[in-house]
Amino acid sequence: MNAKVAILEEFDKPLVLKSVEIPEIPSGGLLVKLVTSGICGSDLHIIEGKDPRVPLPIILGHEGVGEVVEIKGEKKDLNGVPLRKGDLIIWNRGIVCGECFYCKVLNEPFLCENRKVYGINRSFSEYPYLLGAFSEYIILEEKTEIIKLSLKVDIETMVIAGCSGATAVHAFDYLKDNLLDSTVVVQGGGPLGLFSAALAKYQGAKNVVLITGSLKRVEVAQKIGIDLVIKRDEFTEEERIKKVYDITYGKGADVVIEATGFNSAITEGIKLLRKGGTYLIVGIATPQDKIPVDFYDISSKNLRVQGVWVSDARHFRKAVAFIEKHENIFREMITHRISLEEINEGLKLLREKKAGKIVIDRF
């Protein structure tokens, strides 16, 4: 049996579509037929060669929902439910070793030194080869964390849980208090930013503000009920900061979440915060040029600045549960549905910021 795949063979080049033979499934593994995959903003960084973790050639795609075709042995999901052929599932993109200092001692598996990530650091040259979601089939290895989904679930919205959703949930772990009567500013209107804004809204934030440069994402944010959307291109930095201070009695935001993927947003993010506020840096996943930071501003305002790196099983599970409860919100984020054959056109739309969430459907 063969699988159609989209392979990155060279950085800064289009993905190449091929038909390849499906290998023998490893012990404890699963063969899964992809039903829907998501294109993530980090896929663009990978293609551009900005992520040092990425080997070539590689099947990209770290967000997916699929149907179990074959299981080698017995397997249960994170809720203890036995998995069977025909089950609809979603999986955690990262596999951790469970043995290193970060997994065992610190209990922070998202920092695992040996973390493997589908579609990011798993080469197509590495058995069992089908290790990315831009494919007809994916092979999930034994230690993969899986959640069985209801057949009634909106599978297109659910792909958001695998990366953006789980990472956003991780960020909220670092808040010291609930968000009642708080103002939360999210920088960046992609799926990560929109998921963060939705989390803030449904956790009771008084004001949820989104700063974005994309008209398409402005439209999506308005549809899901964000309190204030500021289009970055229409206002200067000073004007954007003033808008936030105007709705906070001159104090500034309680929480600011960086979800742009660019460290150039950090200087403004610090200025948006009130004294004693919290800055969560969630979106930066690749090395970037250094930027000047006013550390006096950080210390004199007694700010808490927290980096957030990927996610683990509990964040993944919570993200799935949140989407199950609020599918109507996340449905608005999906602006384009494409086939696997149209993958390069989809990437172009995302690169030009003409799309919200793009999903690759196979049904």
C-alpha positions as CSV (number, residue, x, y, z in Angstrom):
1,M,0.0,0.0,0.0
2,N,1.3,3.5,-0.9
3,A,0.8,6.9,0.7
4,K,0.9,10.3,-1.0
5,V,3.2,12.6,0.9
6,A,4.5,16.2,0.6
7,I,8.2,16.3,1.3
8,L,10.5,19.3,2.0
9,E,13.7,18.3,0.2
10,E,15.4,21.7,0.1
11,F,14.9,24.8,2.3
12,D,13.2,27.7,0.6
13,K,11.8,25.4,-2.1
14,P,8.2,24.2,-2.7
15,L,7.2,20.9,-1.1
16,V,7.4,17.9,-3.4
17,L,4.5,15.5,-3.8
18,K,5.4,11.8,-4.0
19,S,3.8,8.4,-3.7
20,V,5.8,6.2,-1.3
21,E,5.4,2.7,0.0
22,I,4.0,2.3,3.6
23,P,6.5,0.3,5.6
24,E,5.9,-2.3,8.3
25,I,4.4,-0.8,11.4
26,P,6.8,-0.9,14.4
27,S,5.9,-2.8,17.6
28,G,3.4,-0.7,19.6
29,G,2.9,1.7,16.7
30,L,-0.2,2.7,14.8
31,L,-0.9,3.4,11.2
32,V,-3.3,6.3,10.9
33,K,-5.1,7.6,7.9
34,L,-5.1,11.4,8.1
35,V,-8.6,13.0,7.9
36,T,-7.5,16.6,8.5
37,S,-4.2,18.3,9.0
38,G,-3.4,21.9,9.9
39,I,-0.8,24.2,8.5
40,C,1.0,26.1,11.3
41,G,2.9,29.3,11.1
42,S,6.0,27.5,12.2
43,D,5.8,25.4,9.0
44,L,6.8,28.6,7.2
45,H,9.8,29.1,9.4
46,I,10.8,25.5,8.9
47,I,10.6,25.8,5.1
48,E,12.7,29.0,5.3
49,G,15.4,27.1,7.2
50,K,15.0,29.1,10.4
51,D,14.5,26.1,12.7
52,P,17.8,24.4,13.6
53,R,16.0,21.2,14.7
54,V,14.9,20.3,11.2
55,P,16.6,17.5,9.1
56,L,16.1,17.0,5.4
57,P,14.3,15.4,3.7
58,I,11.2,15.7,5.9
59,I,7.4,15.3,5.8
60,L,6.2,18.4,7.5
61,G,3.0,18.8,9.5
62,H,2.6,18.4,13.2
63,E,-1.1,18.9,13.6
64,G,-3.5,16.2,12.6
65,V,-6.6,14.2,13.2
66,G,-7.0,10.7,11.7
67,E,-8.5,7.3,11.7
68,V,-6.7,4.2,13.1
69,V,-6.0,1.7,10.3
70,E,-3.7,-0.7,12.1
71,I,-2.4,-1.2,15.6
72,K,0.7,-3.3,16.5
73,G,-0.2,-4.5,20.0
74,E,-2.4,-2.9,22.6
75,K,-2.7,0.8,23.1
76,K,-4.7,3.1,25.3
77,D,-5.3,6.8,25.0
78,L,-4.6,9.4,27.7
79,N,-8.0,8.8,29.3
80,G,-7.3,5.0,29.6
81,V,-9.6,4.1,26.7
82,P,-8.4,1.1,24.6
83,L,-7.8,2.1,21.0
84,R,-9.3,0.1,18.1
85,K,-9.2,0.1,14.3
86,G,-11.6,2.7,13.0
87,D,-11.2,5.1,16.0
88,L,-10.9,8.8,15.4
89,I,-7.9,10.2,17.2
90,I,-5.7,13.2,17.8
91,W,-2.1,12.9,19.1
92,N,0.4,15.0,20.9
93,R,3.0,16.2,18.4
94,G,5.9,15.6,20.8
95,I,7.2,12.4,22.2
96,V,9.3,12.7,25.4
97,C,11.8,10.2,26.9
98,G,10.5,10.2,30.5
99,E,14.0,9.5,31.7
100,C,16.0,12.8,31.5
101,F,16.5,15.4,34.2
102,Y,13.7,17.6,32.9
103,C,11.2,14.7,32.6
104,K,12.0,12.9,35.8
105,V,13.4,15.5,38.3
106,L,11.8,18.8,37.3
107,N,8.6,17.1,36.0
108,E,8.7,19.5,33.0
109,P,8.6,17.1,30.0
110,F,8.1,20.0,27.5
111,L,11.8,20.6,28.2
112,C,12.8,17.0,27.5
113,E,16.4,16.8,26.0
114,N,15.3,13.9,23.8
115,R,12.0,15.2,22.6
116,K,10.9,14.0,19.2
117,V,8.4,16.0,17.2
118,Y,6.3,14.8,14.3
119,G,6.8,17.0,11.3
120,I,9.6,19.0,12.8
121,N,12.7,16.9,13.8
122,R,11.8,13.4,12.3
123,S,13.5,12.9,9.0
124,F,11.9,11.1,6.1
125,S,15.1,9.1,6.0
126,E,14.4,7.7,9.5
127,Y,12.3,4.6,9.9
128,P,9.3,4.4,10.0
129,Y,9.5,7.3,7.5
130,L,5.9,8.5,7.6
131,L,6.4,10.9,10.5
132,G,4.6,14.1,9.4
133,A,1.0,15.1,8.8
134,F,1.3,16.5,5.3
135,S,0.6,13.0,4.1
136,E,-2.2,10.5,3.5
137,Y,-1.0,8.3,6.3
138,I,1.2,8.8,9.4
139,I,2.8,6.2,11.6
140,L,2.6,7.0,15.3
141,E,5.2,5.4,17.5
142,E,4.6,3.5,20.8
143,K,5.2,6.4,23.2
144,T,2.9,8.8,21.4
145,E,0.2,10.4,23.6
146,I,-3.2,10.0,22.0
147,I,-6.8,11.0,22.7
148,K,-9.7,9.2,21.2
149,L,-12.3,11.6,19.8
150,S,-16.0,11.4,19.5
151,L,-17.2,10.8,15.9
152,K,-19.4,13.8,16.4
153,V,-16.5,16.2,17.0
154,D,-15.7,19.0,14.5
155,I,-12.4,17.5,13.2
156,E,-11.3,20.6,11.4
157,T,-11.4,22.7,14.5
158,M,-9.8,20.0,16.6
159,V,-6.4,20.2,14.7
160,I,-5.8,23.5,16.4
161,A,-5.5,21.7,19.8
162,G,-2.4,19.8,18.7
163,C,0.0,22.8,18.6
164,S,-1.5,26.3,19.1
165,G,-4.1,25.2,21.5
166,A,-1.8,23.2,23.8
167,T,0.9,25.9,23.8
168,A,-1.6,28.6,24.7
169,V,-2.9,26.4,27.6
170,H,0.7,26.0,28.8
171,A,1.1,29.8,28.9
172,F,-1.9,30.2,31.2
173,D,-0.3,27.9,33.7
174,Y,2.0,30.7,34.7
175,L,-0.7,33.2,35.7
176,K,-0.7,33.7,39.5
177,D,-4.4,34.7,39.7
178,N,-7.6,34.2,37.8
179,L,-8.5,36.7,35.1
180,L,-11.6,38.2,36.5
181,D,-11.6,42.0,36.1
182,S,-8.3,41.8,34.2
183,T,-7.2,43.2,30.8
184,V,-5.4,40.8,28.6
185,V,-3.6,42.0,25.4
186,V,-2.6,39.4,22.8
187,Q,-0.1,40.4,20.2
188,G,-0.7,38.4,17.0
189,G,-3.9,37.2,15.4
190,G,-2.9,33.7,14.2
191,P,-4.3,30.5,15.6
192,L,-2.0,30.8,18.7
193,G,-3.1,34.4,19.4
194,L,-6.8,33.7,18.7
195,F,-6.7,30.6,21.0
196,S,-5.0,32.6,23.7
197,A,-7.6,35.4,23.4
198,A,-10.5,32.9,23.5
199,L,-9.0,31.3,26.6
200,A,-8.7,34.7,28.3
201,K,-12.3,35.6,27.3
202,Y,-13.8,32.4,28.7
203,Q,-11.7,32.6,31.9
204,G,-13.5,35.8,32.7
205,A,-11.1,38.6,31.5
206,K,-12.9,42.0,31.6
207,N,-11.1,43.2,28.4
208,V,-9.5,41.0,25.8
209,V,-7.5,43.1,23.3
210,L,-6.0,41.7,20.1
211,I,-3.3,43.4,18.1
212,T,-2.9,42.1,14.5
213,G,-1.8,43.2,11.1
214,S,-4.0,41.0,9.0
215,L,-7.5,42.2,7.9
216,K,-8.6,38.6,7.6
217,R,-7.7,37.9,11.2
218,V,-9.4,41.1,12.3
219,E,-12.6,39.8,10.8
220,V,-12.2,36.4,12.6
221,A,-11.4,38.1,15.9
222,Q,-14.6,40.2,15.7
223,K,-16.7,37.1,14.9
224,I,-15.5,35.3,18.0
225,G,-16.2,38.3,20.2
226,I,-12.9,39.8,21.1
227,D,-13.6,43.1,23.0
228,L,-11.1,45.3,21.1
229,V,-9.2,44.6,17.9
230,I,-6.4,46.9,17.0
231,K,-5.1,46.7,13.4
232,R,-1.4,47.2,13.7
233,D,-1.0,49.0,10.3
234,E,-3.6,51.6,11.1
235,F,-2.1,52.9,14.4
236,T,1.4,53.8,15.6
237,E,2.9,52.0,18.6
238,E,2.1,55.1,20.8
239,E,-1.5,55.0,19.6
240,R,-1.8,51.3,20.3
241,I,-0.4,51.7,23.8
242,K,-2.7,54.7,24.4
243,K,-5.8,52.6,23.5
244,V,-4.9,50.0,26.1
245,Y,-4.2,52.6,28.7
246,D,-7.5,54.3,28.0
247,I,-9.5,51.2,28.8
248,T,-7.5,50.5,32.0
249,Y,-7.8,53.8,33.8
250,G,-4.3,54.7,32.7
251,K,-2.6,51.7,34.3
252,G,-1.9,49.3,31.4
253,A,-2.7,45.6,30.8
254,D,-2.5,43.0,33.5
255,V,-1.3,40.3,31.1
256,V,0.3,40.6,27.7
257,I,0.8,37.5,25.5
258,E,3.3,37.6,22.7
259,A,1.9,35.3,19.9
260,T,3.5,36.9,16.8
261,G,6.5,34.7,16.5
262,F,8.8,37.7,16.2
263,N,10.8,39.2,19.1
264,S,10.3,42.7,17.6
265,A,6.9,42.6,19.5
266,I,8.6,42.4,22.9
267,T,9.5,46.0,23.4
268,E,5.9,47.1,22.8
269,G,4.6,44.3,24.9
270,I,6.6,45.5,27.9
271,K,5.2,49.0,27.5
272,L,1.6,47.8,27.3
273,L,1.9,46.3,30.8
274,R,0.8,47.9,34.1
275,K,3.2,47.8,37.1
276,G,3.3,44.2,38.4
277,G,2.0,42.8,35.2
278,T,2.9,39.5,33.4
279,Y,4.4,39.1,30.0
280,L,4.1,35.6,28.4
281,I,6.4,35.0,25.4
282,V,4.6,32.2,23.7
283,G,5.1,32.6,19.9
284,I,8.9,32.6,19.4
285,A,10.0,29.2,18.3
286,T,13.1,29.9,16.2
287,P,16.4,31.8,16.7
288,Q,16.2,35.5,15.8
289,D,18.3,38.6,15.7
290,K,18.9,40.2,19.1
291,I,16.8,43.3,20.1
292,P,17.4,46.0,22.7
293,V,15.3,45.6,25.8
294,D,14.8,48.3,28.5
295,F,15.6,46.3,31.6
296,Y,14.9,49.3,33.8
297,D,11.3,49.3,32.5
298,I,11.1,45.6,33.6
299,S,12.6,46.1,37.0
300,S,11.0,49.4,37.9
301,K,7.5,48.1,36.9
302,N,8.3,44.8,38.8
303,L,7.2,42.8,35.7
304,R,7.1,39.0,35.4
305,V,8.4,37.9,32.1
306,Q,7.9,34.2,31.3
307,G,9.1,32.2,28.3
308,V,6.7,29.4,27.2
309,W,8.1,26.5,25.3
310,V,5.8,24.1,23.5
311,S,3.5,21.9,25.8
312,D,3.0,18.5,27.4
313,A,0.3,15.9,27.8
314,R,-1.8,17.9,30.3
315,H,-1.9,21.0,28.1
316,F,-2.8,18.9,25.1
317,R,-5.6,17.2,26.9
318,K,-7.0,20.6,28.2
319,A,-6.8,22.1,24.7
320,V,-8.8,19.2,23.3
321,A,-11.4,19.6,26.0
322,F,-11.7,23.4,25.5
323,I,-12.3,23.0,21.7
324,E,-14.9,20.3,22.3
325,K,-16.8,22.8,24.5
326,H,-16.4,25.8,22.2
327,E,-16.3,24.4,18.6
328,N,-18.3,27.4,17.4
329,I,-15.5,29.8,18.2
330,F,-12.8,27.8,16.6
331,R,-14.8,27.1,13.5
332,E,-14.5,30.8,12.7
333,M,-10.7,30.6,12.7
334,I,-10.7,28.2,9.7
335,T,-10.7,30.4,6.5
336,H,-9.4,27.9,3.9
337,R,-9.8,24.2,3.2
338,I,-7.4,22.7,0.7
339,S,-6.3,19.3,-0.6
340,L,-2.9,17.8,-0.1
341,E,-2.1,18.6,-3.8
342,E,-2.7,22.3,-3.0
343,I,-0.3,22.4,-0.1
344,N,2.1,24.9,-1.7
345,E,-0.8,27.2,-2.6
346,G,-1.9,27.0,1.1
347,L,1.5,27.9,2.3
348,K,1.6,30.9,0.0
349,L,-1.7,32.1,1.4
350,L,-0.4,31.9,5.0
351,R,2.9,33.5,4.1
352,E,1.0,36.5,2.6
353,K,-1.3,36.7,5.6
354,K,-4.4,36.1,3.5
355,A,-5.6,33.3,5.7
356,G,-6.5,32.4,9.2
357,K,-6.2,28.7,9.9
358,I,-5.7,26.5,6.8
359,V,-6.7,22.8,7.0
360,I,-5.9,20.0,4.6
361,D,-9.0,17.9,4.2
362,R,-9.2,14.3,2.9
363,F,-12.9,13.6,3.2
